[in-house]
Amino acid sequence: MMFFSTRIKKPCSIGYPPKYLPTIQTDLLVIGAGLAGLTVALKVAENRKVIVLAKRELTEAATAWAQGGIVGVLDEKDSYESHVADTLEAGAGLVSEATARYITENSQQAIQWLVDQDVEFTQDPEGPLGLHLTREGGHTHRRIAHAADATGKVIHTALLEKAKAHPNIQLLENWVAIDLITTHNLKDNLNKDYQKSVRKDRCYGVYALNIVRDEVLAITGNDVVVSTGGVGQVYRYTSNPATSTGDGIAMAYRAGCRVGNMEFIQFHPTCLYHPKERSFLITEALRGEGAHLKLPNGYRFMTDHDERLELAPRDIVARSIDYEIKKHGIDYVLLDGTHLGVDFLKKHFPTIYARCLAVGIDITKQGIPVVPAAHYTCGGVITDLHGQTDLPHLYSAGEATYTGLHGANRLASNSLLECVVTGTAAADKILEQDIMPIPEVHPWDDSQFEGDDEQELIALNWDELRSLMWNYVGIVRTTKRLERALHRIELLKQEVQNYFPNFRVNRDLIELRNLIVCAELIVRSALERKESRGLHYCLDYPQTFAMSDPTIITPKR
Ligand SMILES: Cc1cc2nc3c(=O)[nH]c(=O)nc-3n(C[C@H](O)[C@H](O)[C@H](O)COP(=O)(O)OP(=O)(O)OC[C@H]3O[C@@H](n4cnc5c(N)ncnc54)[C@H](O)[C@@H]3O)c2cc1C
């Protein structure tokens, strides 16, 4: 049974004359304007009309926050085999080798396409394609194309410019997709011949809230792409932007699509702990340059956890910090680089210095309060290599998906590459489809709307959900904690289910509803895995089986 049903009883009261159906039509509807969505849009727009939705400003997306770079197997000393081997190693036995091979074999084409879109990567006249390649943890070769330390922003800005200038692309910001439109939402007076031809359920579009006009419209398209990013916001601390609330994963799941590997959430070890700055990453380079992790009493606790100390792999450092925070009942630990010297810190870490100073922390004089933060969602909507989901005419690409590339842990800089390669493949597949007339759909129904007095409740539920996910479903898990979390999530789900039909939808409510779906998927997936593997660490099942399968959750309908 689906978690929520779309309300389709009466025409919606949004100020249109009753006979006029407030529906926008296009050939391709892309939900999400990050790297994945923009790739599909730009490729398909060569032949078709495309609408792209972004739920906040167009510039807000995880893509714009990516720092390190994007994998490109370009160097003659490098090889596809080597990149596949590194991806398999990082993914701890759960990577689909066929997917990893497909992605790597298309990496050169992907980077070349970005260069053709005027993305200004850092240059090296002697490098392959004239690019400077850097190396990151887990990679055995230099294969990371980058634009200094702001790769995502440079890529995103270039692609947005191209999309804005494209005559076939309409970019709509501050539009929040609520629910996918499927056969279930078609009007009763369907053309009977067409009805006969619709044997299977399929996707026709989406109901979306226009934040500025505060109204919900149906937007229909021959094909729909969910490229809404990950779900980092389900945790109290996250490196992700406010847009990462798992909307696409939840929408696709509600519409009948399977999701995979949701228990594998990658945590970054060091995010600034401050009430006003919940999403600011403190780069690993600071530890690389010799900063120490300490308890508030000054004790350098990594000596108790790993002989590599602060330079142990990301998951070990994150787990150690989590352990110390829970053991001592403290809110954060300190990342202390004061011994590196004022000039060194200001010269090598100018952004961190300025950002911390802005909230009253002088990193040349004191340790930086840090906590681990949810960073990357390895699981998501199950797709094939062309981005096709279980629902015909619904595609998905980017961090919202599960393609099998990341397995139980993501290799650095593979995610941006996945966005371009699967986005391109989805576009190719979409262009193969004939365009069919879209039947009339029911407008959104807000007839049961009663009042706006529940806003405070929504905020409280947000906080409760993020805290319980942080405390019970974080880096180190136990069956008991997961079960408790599930119980509380079910109560929250019930509460939201009760007031969703009576409450005029707004962004907070839509996101809360989706966060709850994703939280449930994460917990249920974690409970299904009776071992510890990659990013999923459970004290009750510390062993890793010799072989394992991805965790797949199928919606009940
Ligand atoms: C701090 C940070 C650093 C990173 N560094 C790297 C790196 O160096 N290399 C690397 O490969 N990866 C990196 N990543 C991961 C990478 O940035 C993301 O995985 C990738 O950008 C995701 O792209 P996307 O297109 O799938 O989603 P996003 O870029 O997150 O875009 C999502 C889009 O969907 C829209 N959206 C969401 N919900 C709705 C809705 N309901 N209705 C309408 N629109 C909606 C949003 O508005 C946004 O436009 C980093 C991530 C972070 C947070």
The ligand as an SDF file (V2000), in Angstrom:
LIG
                    3D

 53 58  0  0  0  0  0  0  0  0999 V2000
   29.9580   19.6680    0.2010 C   0  0  0  0  0  0  0  0  0  0  0  0
   29.9190   18.6360   -0.9010 C   0  0  0  0  0  0  0  0  0  0  0  0
   31.0750   18.3460   -1.6070 C   0  0  0  0  0  0  0  0  0  0  0  0
   31.0530   17.3820   -2.6350 C   0  0  0  0  0  0  0  0  0  0  0  0
   32.1790   17.1550   -3.3660 N   0  0  0  0  0  0  0  0  0  0  0  0
   32.1180   16.2900   -4.4280 C   0  0  0  0  0  0  0  0  0  0  0  0
   33.2440   16.1240   -5.2960 C   0  0  0  0  0  0  0  0  0  0  0  0
   34.2740   16.7580   -5.1370 O   0  0  0  0  0  0  0  0  0  0  0  0
   33.1240   15.2220   -6.3250 N   0  0  0  0  0  0  0  0  0  0  0  0
   31.9850   14.4930   -6.5490 C   0  0  0  0  0  0  0  0  0  0  0  0
   31.9550   13.7000   -7.5010 O   0  0  0  0  0  0  0  0  0  0  0  0
   30.9210   14.6660   -5.7490 N   0  0  0  0  0  0  0  0  0  0  0  0
   30.9450   15.5470   -4.7180 C   0  0  0  0  0  0  0  0  0  0  0  0
   29.8320   15.7150   -3.9360 N   0  0  0  0  0  0  0  0  0  0  0  0
   28.5930   15.0090   -4.3030 C   0  0  0  0  0  0  0  0  0  0  0  0
   27.9590   15.6610   -5.5390 C   0  0  0  0  0  0  0  0  0  0  0  0
   28.0620   17.0520   -5.4280 O   0  0  0  0  0  0  0  0  0  0  0  0
   26.4940   15.2790   -5.6860 C   0  0  0  0  0  0  0  0  0  0  0  0
   26.3500   13.8960   -5.5660 O   0  0  0  0  0  0  0  0  0  0  0  0
   25.9380   15.6950   -7.0420 C   0  0  0  0  0  0  0  0  0  0  0  0
   26.2190   17.0400   -7.2990 O   0  0  0  0  0  0  0  0  0  0  0  0
   24.4400   15.4700   -7.0900 C   0  0  0  0  0  0  0  0  0  0  0  0
   23.9280   16.0630   -8.2530 O   0  0  0  0  0  0  0  0  0  0  0  0
   22.4000   15.8860   -8.6120 P   0  0  0  0  0  0  0  0  0  0  0  0
   22.1810   16.5690   -9.9170 O   0  0  0  0  0  0  0  0  0  0  0  0
   22.0060   14.4810   -8.4800 O   0  0  0  0  0  0  0  0  0  0  0  0
   21.6320   16.6600   -7.4330 O   0  0  0  0  0  0  0  0  0  0  0  0
   21.7750   18.1500   -6.8860 P   0  0  0  0  0  0  0  0  0  0  0  0
   22.9620   18.8300   -7.4360 O   0  0  0  0  0  0  0  0  0  0  0  0
   21.6210   18.0950   -5.4260 O   0  0  0  0  0  0  0  0  0  0  0  0
   20.5040   18.8880   -7.5100 O   0  0  0  0  0  0  0  0  0  0  0  0
   19.2050   18.5920   -7.0410 C   0  0  0  0  0  0  0  0  0  0  0  0
   18.2090   19.5130   -7.7200 C   0  0  0  0  0  0  0  0  0  0  0  0
   16.8950   19.0130   -7.4760 O   0  0  0  0  0  0  0  0  0  0  0  0
   16.0520   20.0780   -7.0970 C   0  0  0  0  0  0  0  0  0  0  0  0
   14.9580   19.5170   -6.3010 N   0  0  0  0  0  0  0  0  0  0  0  0
   15.0340   18.7290   -5.2030 C   0  0  0  0  0  0  0  0  0  0  0  0
   13.7890   18.3950   -4.7960 N   0  0  0  0  0  0  0  0  0  0  0  0
   12.9250   19.0050   -5.6470 C   0  0  0  0  0  0  0  0  0  0  0  0
   11.5060   19.0810   -5.7420 C   0  0  0  0  0  0  0  0  0  0  0  0
   10.6850   18.4450   -4.8840 N   0  0  0  0  0  0  0  0  0  0  0  0
   10.9600   19.8190   -6.7250 N   0  0  0  0  0  0  0  0  0  0  0  0
   11.7450   20.4990   -7.6080 C   0  0  0  0  0  0  0  0  0  0  0  0
   13.0840   20.4640   -7.5660 N   0  0  0  0  0  0  0  0  0  0  0  0
   13.6640   19.7200   -6.6030 C   0  0  0  0  0  0  0  0  0  0  0  0
   16.9480   21.0270   -6.3370 C   0  0  0  0  0  0  0  0  0  0  0  0
   16.3630   22.2990   -6.2840 O   0  0  0  0  0  0  0  0  0  0  0  0
   18.2110   20.9510   -7.2110 C   0  0  0  0  0  0  0  0  0  0  0  0
   18.0470   21.8100   -8.3110 O   0  0  0  0  0  0  0  0  0  0  0  0
   29.8450   16.6810   -2.9190 C   0  0  0  0  0  0  0  0  0  0  0  0
   28.6930   16.9730   -2.2060 C   0  0  0  0  0  0  0  0  0  0  0  0
   28.7280   17.9490   -1.2060 C   0  0  0  0  0  0  0  0  0  0  0  0
   27.4520   18.2550   -0.4680 C   0  0  0  0  0  0  0  0  0  0  0  0
  1  2  1  0
  2  3  1  0
  2 52  2  0
  3  4  2  0
  4  5  1  0
  4 50  1  0
  5  6  2  0
  6  7  1  0
  6 13  1  0
  7  8  2  0
  7  9  1  0
  9 10  1  0
 10 11  2  0
 10 12  1  0
 12 13  2  0
 13 14  1  0
 14 15  1  0
 14 50  1  0
 15 16  1  0
 16 17  1  0
 16 18  1  0
 18 19  1  0
 18 20  1  0
 20 21  1  0
 20 22  1  0
 22 23  1  0
 23 24  1  0
 24 25  2  0
 24 26  1  0
 24 27  1  0
 27 28  1  0
 28 29  2  0
 28 30  1  0
 28 31  1  0
 31 32  1  0
 32 33  1  0
 33 34  1  0
 33 48  1  0
 34 35  1  0
 35 36  1  0
 35 46  1  0
 36 37  1  0
 36 45  1  0
 37 38  2  0
 38 39  1  0
 39 40  1  0
 39 45  2  0
 40 41  1  0
 40 42  2  0
 42 43  1  0
 43 44  2  0
 44 45  1  0
 46 47  1  0
 46 48  1  0
 48 49  1  0
 50 51  2  0
 51 52  1  0
 52 53  1  0
M  END
$$$$
